[in-house]
Amino acid sequence: MESDSQTEGLVTVPARRGRAVRLAAGDRLRIVNTHGHQVVDFWAFNAEDLREFMSMEHLRATLTRIFPHAGDDLVTNRRRPILHFEADSSPGIHDTLMAACDNYRYGLLGCTGYHDNCTDNLLAAMRAIGLDAPEVPSPLNLWMNIPVGEGGATEWGEPVSKPGDEVVFRAELDCIAVMSCCPQDILPVNAGRTVEVQYEVLRSN
């Protein structure tokens, strides 16, 4: 990190909840998987036009692979970089295939009442900073392990990340970054329990 960066300190994203943060171009966002097994649904929106956002379908076409790596630019639905994936201390297993969970999804999994979900977490996190998300894009699912087998078959795996693993993103545009501690407690993607994660913003001068 540059010596003139200013950190705002670690902030907790509570289990099963979401948080949004404004980033200026050049700011860095560090997300820490505190316990090692928590998936974080992650989005970024252009602060000047929320209709432009980080897009997994455009990212896969740009990278020509399904796993983003440290060193990659993460692109928007207008095919330009919004974040640079600067660092990753984990094994690098992150999902770009699965949509954010929603209450309909949990209904299909057998829930008869309301279930916390990443879709509502995104919307609530944006409202908390005075914004309305125009849609819910497919997220970058940090630390989510979706093995792809023969013939393209997918599985729901447990994370392979470790406590304290972290990722760092650098904003290429002024943007809104949103994180949701995925509330999925039926499938094994969070290793059976949902917990908090932490993040910090390093402001560029």
LOSE-775989 format. One record per residue (C-alpha): residue number from 1; residue in three letters; x negated, y, z. Coordinates in nm, 2 decimals. Layout:
VEXKOL figu drenvex     xx     yy     zz
VEXKOL  NUM     ALA      X      Y      Z
...
This chain:
VEXKOL figu drenvex     xx     yy     zz
VEXKOL    1     MET   0.00   0.00   0.00
VEXKOL    2     GLU  -0.12   0.36  -0.06
VEXKOL    3     SER  -0.24   0.54   0.25
VEXKOL    4     ASP   0.00   0.83   0.20
VEXKOL    5     SER   0.31   0.61   0.22
VEXKOL    6     GLN   0.54   0.67   0.52
VEXKOL    7     THR   0.72   0.38   0.68
VEXKOL    8     GLU   1.06   0.42   0.85
VEXKOL    9     GLY   1.01   0.11   1.06
VEXKOL   10     LEU   1.19  -0.23   1.05
VEXKOL   11     VAL   1.57  -0.23   1.03
VEXKOL   12     THR   1.79  -0.53   1.09
VEXKOL   13     VAL   2.05  -0.66   0.84
VEXKOL   14     PRO   2.28  -0.85   1.08
VEXKOL   15     ALA   2.38  -1.20   1.01
VEXKOL   16     ARG   2.67  -1.22   0.76
VEXKOL   17     ARG   2.66  -0.85   0.69
VEXKOL   18     GLY   2.51  -0.61   0.43
VEXKOL   19     ARG   2.32  -0.29   0.42
VEXKOL   20     ALA   2.25  -0.04   0.15
VEXKOL   21     VAL   1.95   0.20   0.13
VEXKOL   22     ARG   1.86   0.48  -0.11
VEXKOL   23     LEU   1.52   0.46  -0.28
VEXKOL   24     ALA   1.34   0.73  -0.47
VEXKOL   25     ALA   1.12   0.63  -0.76
VEXKOL   26     GLY   0.79   0.51  -0.61
VEXKOL   27     ASP   0.94   0.41  -0.28
VEXKOL   28     ARG   0.88   0.05  -0.17
VEXKOL   29     LEU   1.13  -0.18   0.00
VEXKOL   30     ARG   0.99  -0.47   0.21
VEXKOL   31     ILE   1.24  -0.75   0.30
VEXKOL   32     VAL   1.14  -1.00   0.57
VEXKOL   33     ASN   1.30  -1.35   0.60
VEXKOL   34     THR   1.27  -1.33   0.98
VEXKOL   35     HIS   1.37  -1.70   1.04
VEXKOL   36     GLY   1.27  -1.84   0.71
VEXKOL   37     HIS   1.59  -2.00   0.59
VEXKOL   38     GLN   1.82  -1.70   0.53
VEXKOL   39     VAL   1.93  -1.62   0.17
VEXKOL   40     VAL   1.97  -1.25   0.09
VEXKOL   41     ASP   2.19  -1.15  -0.20
VEXKOL   42     PHE   2.01  -0.85  -0.35
VEXKOL   43     TRP   2.13  -0.57  -0.59
VEXKOL   44     ALA   2.00  -0.24  -0.72
VEXKOL   45     PHE   2.21   0.04  -0.88
VEXKOL   46     ASN   2.08   0.35  -1.07
VEXKOL   47     ALA   2.15   0.63  -0.82
VEXKOL   48     GLU   2.23   0.87  -1.11
VEXKOL   49     ASP   2.48   0.63  -1.27
VEXKOL   50     LEU   2.61   0.33  -1.08
VEXKOL   51     ARG   2.73   0.17  -1.40
VEXKOL   52     GLU   2.36   0.08  -1.46
VEXKOL   53     PHE   2.24  -0.19  -1.23
VEXKOL   54     MET   1.99  -0.47  -1.20
VEXKOL   55     SER   2.12  -0.75  -1.42
VEXKOL   56     MET   2.03  -1.12  -1.39
VEXKOL   57     GLU   2.15  -1.21  -1.75
VEXKOL   58     HIS   1.93  -0.93  -1.89
VEXKOL   59     LEU   1.64  -1.02  -1.66
VEXKOL   60     ARG   1.64  -1.39  -1.78
VEXKOL   61     ALA   1.64  -1.28  -2.14
VEXKOL   62     THR   1.35  -1.04  -2.07
VEXKOL   63     LEU   1.14  -1.29  -1.87
VEXKOL   64     THR   1.24  -1.60  -2.07
VEXKOL   65     ARG   1.26  -1.79  -1.74
VEXKOL   66     ILE   1.50  -1.82  -1.45
VEXKOL   67     PHE   1.26  -1.74  -1.17
VEXKOL   68     PRO   1.12  -1.39  -1.13
VEXKOL   69     HIS   0.76  -1.37  -0.99
VEXKOL   70     ALA   0.56  -1.10  -0.82
VEXKOL   71     GLY   0.43  -0.88  -1.10
VEXKOL   72     ASP   0.76  -0.88  -1.29
VEXKOL   73     ASP   0.97  -0.58  -1.37
VEXKOL   74     LEU   1.34  -0.63  -1.28
VEXKOL   75     VAL   1.56  -0.48  -1.55
VEXKOL   76     THR   1.90  -0.33  -1.57
VEXKOL   77     ASN   2.20  -0.40  -1.80
VEXKOL   78     ARG   2.05  -0.12  -2.02
VEXKOL   79     ARG   1.73  -0.33  -2.04
VEXKOL   80     ARG   1.49  -0.10  -1.85
VEXKOL   81     PRO   1.30  -0.15  -1.53
VEXKOL   82     ILE   1.47  -0.05  -1.21
VEXKOL   83     LEU   1.24  -0.23  -0.96
VEXKOL   84     HIS   0.90  -0.38  -0.98
VEXKOL   85     PHE   0.86  -0.70  -0.80
VEXKOL   86     GLU   0.53  -0.61  -0.62
VEXKOL   87     ALA   0.46  -0.89  -0.37
VEXKOL   88     ASP   0.59  -1.22  -0.25
VEXKOL   89     SER   0.44  -1.42   0.04
VEXKOL   90     SER   0.70  -1.70   0.00
VEXKOL   91     PRO   0.68  -2.00  -0.24
VEXKOL   92     GLY   0.86  -1.79  -0.49
VEXKOL   93     ILE   1.19  -1.98  -0.51
VEXKOL   94     HIS   1.46  -1.72  -0.58
VEXKOL   95     ASP   1.79  -1.77  -0.77
VEXKOL   96     THR   1.92  -1.58  -1.07
VEXKOL   97     LEU   2.20  -1.81  -1.17
VEXKOL   98     MET   2.47  -1.80  -0.90
VEXKOL   99     ALA   2.73  -1.53  -0.85
VEXKOL  100     ALA   2.78  -1.37  -0.51
VEXKOL  101     CYS   3.01  -1.56  -0.29
VEXKOL  102     ASP   3.36  -1.42  -0.24
VEXKOL  103     ASN   3.67  -1.52  -0.05
VEXKOL  104     TYR   3.80  -1.71  -0.35
VEXKOL  105     ARG   3.48  -1.92  -0.34
VEXKOL  106     TYR   3.54  -2.01   0.02
VEXKOL  107     GLY   3.90  -2.10  -0.06
VEXKOL  108     LEU   3.78  -2.35  -0.31
VEXKOL  109     LEU   3.55  -2.49  -0.04
VEXKOL  110     GLY   3.84  -2.55   0.19
VEXKOL  111     CYS   3.87  -2.24   0.40
VEXKOL  112     THR   4.23  -2.14   0.47
VEXKOL  113     GLY   4.16  -1.80   0.62
VEXKOL  114     TYR   3.92  -1.51   0.55
VEXKOL  115     HIS   3.55  -1.59   0.53
VEXKOL  116     ASP   3.27  -1.33   0.54
VEXKOL  117     ASN   3.12  -1.31   0.19
VEXKOL  118     CYS   2.85  -1.13  -0.01
VEXKOL  119     THR   3.10  -0.96  -0.24
VEXKOL  120     ASP   3.27  -0.78   0.04
VEXKOL  121     ASN   2.93  -0.71   0.21
VEXKOL  122     LEU   2.82  -0.53  -0.10
VEXKOL  123     LEU   3.13  -0.32  -0.12
VEXKOL  124     ALA   3.12  -0.23   0.25
VEXKOL  125     ALA   2.75  -0.15   0.24
VEXKOL  126     MET   2.80   0.09  -0.05
VEXKOL  127     ARG   3.10   0.26   0.12
VEXKOL  128     ALA   2.89   0.30   0.44
VEXKOL  129     ILE   2.66   0.54   0.24
VEXKOL  130     GLY   2.95   0.71   0.07
VEXKOL  131     LEU   2.96   0.52  -0.26
VEXKOL  132     ASP   3.20   0.29  -0.45
VEXKOL  133     ALA   3.04   0.01  -0.65
VEXKOL  134     PRO   3.20   0.00  -0.99
VEXKOL  135     GLU   3.16  -0.37  -1.00
VEXKOL  136     VAL   2.99  -0.66  -0.83
VEXKOL  137     PRO   2.70  -0.77  -1.05
VEXKOL  138     SER   2.54  -1.12  -1.02
VEXKOL  139     PRO   2.27  -1.07  -0.75
VEXKOL  140     LEU   1.91  -1.18  -0.73
VEXKOL  141     ASN   1.95  -1.44  -0.45
VEXKOL  142     LEU   1.63  -1.41  -0.26
VEXKOL  143     TRP   1.50  -1.74  -0.12
VEXKOL  144     MET   1.80  -1.93  -0.25
VEXKOL  145     ASN   1.69  -2.27  -0.37
VEXKOL  146     ILE   1.90  -2.39  -0.67
VEXKOL  147     PRO   1.70  -2.68  -0.83
VEXKOL  148     VAL   1.77  -2.73  -1.20
VEXKOL  149     GLY   1.75  -3.09  -1.31
VEXKOL  150     GLU   1.77  -3.29  -1.63
VEXKOL  151     GLY   2.04  -3.17  -1.87
VEXKOL  152     GLY   2.06  -2.84  -1.68
VEXKOL  153     ALA   2.24  -2.99  -1.37
VEXKOL  154     THR   2.21  -2.77  -1.06
VEXKOL  155     GLU   2.20  -2.85  -0.69
VEXKOL  156     TRP   2.24  -2.66  -0.37
VEXKOL  157     GLY   1.91  -2.69  -0.19
VEXKOL  158     GLU   1.78  -2.56   0.14
VEXKOL  159     PRO   1.54  -2.27   0.13
VEXKOL  160     VAL   1.17  -2.36   0.11
VEXKOL  161     SER   1.06  -2.03   0.26
VEXKOL  162     LYS   0.90  -1.99   0.60
VEXKOL  163     PRO   0.96  -1.76   0.90
VEXKOL  164     GLY   0.81  -1.42   0.82
VEXKOL  165     ASP   0.80  -1.47   0.45
VEXKOL  166     GLU   0.85  -1.13   0.27
VEXKOL  167     VAL   0.90  -0.97  -0.06
VEXKOL  168     VAL   0.82  -0.61  -0.17
VEXKOL  169     PHE   0.99  -0.42  -0.44
VEXKOL  170     ARG   0.88  -0.08  -0.58
VEXKOL  171     ALA   1.16   0.15  -0.72
VEXKOL  172     GLU   1.10   0.25  -1.08
VEXKOL  173     LEU   1.41   0.47  -1.08
VEXKOL  174     ASP   1.60   0.65  -0.81
VEXKOL  175     CYS   1.83   0.37  -0.70
VEXKOL  176     ILE   2.05   0.22  -0.44
VEXKOL  177     ALA   1.93  -0.12  -0.31
VEXKOL  178     VAL   2.18  -0.35  -0.13
VEXKOL  179     MET   2.11  -0.65   0.08
VEXKOL  180     SER   2.36  -0.91   0.21
VEXKOL  181     CYS   2.27  -1.18   0.46
VEXKOL  182     CYS   2.46  -1.45   0.28
VEXKOL  183     PRO   2.74  -1.60   0.51
VEXKOL  184     GLN   2.74  -1.94   0.33
VEXKOL  185     ASP   2.77  -2.19   0.61
VEXKOL  186     ILE   2.94  -2.48   0.42
VEXKOL  187     LEU   2.68  -2.56   0.15
VEXKOL  188     PRO   2.32  -2.61   0.27
VEXKOL  189     VAL   2.17  -2.30   0.11
VEXKOL  190     ASN   2.10  -2.14   0.45
VEXKOL  191     ALA   2.00  -2.46   0.62
VEXKOL  192     GLY   2.33  -2.48   0.81
VEXKOL  193     ARG   2.32  -2.15   1.00
VEXKOL  194     THR   2.33  -1.78   0.91
VEXKOL  195     VAL   2.10  -1.53   1.08
VEXKOL  196     GLU   1.97  -1.18   1.04
VEXKOL  197     VAL   1.68  -1.05   0.83
VEXKOL  198     GLN   1.48  -0.73   0.84
VEXKOL  199     TYR   1.37  -0.46   0.60
VEXKOL  200     GLU   1.16  -0.15   0.59
VEXKOL  201     VAL   1.13   0.14   0.34
VEXKOL  202     LEU   0.79   0.28   0.26
VEXKOL  203     ARG   0.84   0.63   0.12
VEXKOL  204     SER   0.60   0.76  -0.14
VEXKOL  205     ASN   0.47   1.12  -0.10
